[in-house]
Amino acid sequence: MLKITLVKSTIGSTPYQKKVVEALGLKKLNHSVELPDTPQTRGAVSKVSHLLKVEEL
């Protein structure tokens, strides 16, 4: 499992990056979600890694 936290705002990000953040289930700053550690999740995280903090559970 991965705990993913949005630590930077999506203001100024591209529309694509905003959709990726939304697809991960993140809504507000400092909002966290727990997602399974799959290649799909890892790929989405890598696209917006500069906005996120990722911890392995």
Buried (B, 14 or more C-beta within 10 A) or exposed (E): EBEBBBEBEBEEBEEEBBBBBEEBEBEEEEBBEEBEEEEEBEEBBEBBEEBBEBEEE
